[in-house]
Amino acid sequence: MKERVRAVLITAHGTTLLIKRVRPGIAPYWVIVGGGVEHTDASREDALLREIREEIAGTAHILRLLHELKNDNGETELFYLARIDHWNFDDRTGPEFSRTDRGEYILQEVPLTVDALSELNLLPEQFAAVLREAVGRGELHTTV
């Protein structure tokens, strides 16, 4: 089964970067930056850094593994905590961005608060709950 890696990207302002997905016939939802581990990636962390470069033209420092889960497709998803130094969504290069049938990808900087995260349809839901709990306990601010 394929592995997926994602990063909760913490900015210098204490916010996080999320991608809002807008697709025809589906209510908007938000996802955490990341994607699949490829056979050419030296490690999971290298895959994550590649995805960050592709999806938001960003440079990040991975701090630690935050959570692991199995998604509905049976794939392992690894969620890391990372500090993002800079990004430029206009310079993204991921292959998904050239496909017109995939809908819109909108990068948003979201306050890293329980209230702000609760207002979003953040997927996967299992991780959204884990993230809100970690934020509520103050676990993310102390590591950056």
Secondary structure, DSSP 4 states (H G I P E B T S, - for coil): --EEEEEEEE-TTSEEEEEEEEETTEEEEEEESEEEPPTT-SSHHHHHHHHHHHHH--EEEEEEEEEEEE-TTS-EEEEEEEEEEE--GGG---GGGG-GGG-EEEEEEEE-SHHHHHTS-BSSHHHHHHHHHHHHTTTTGGG-
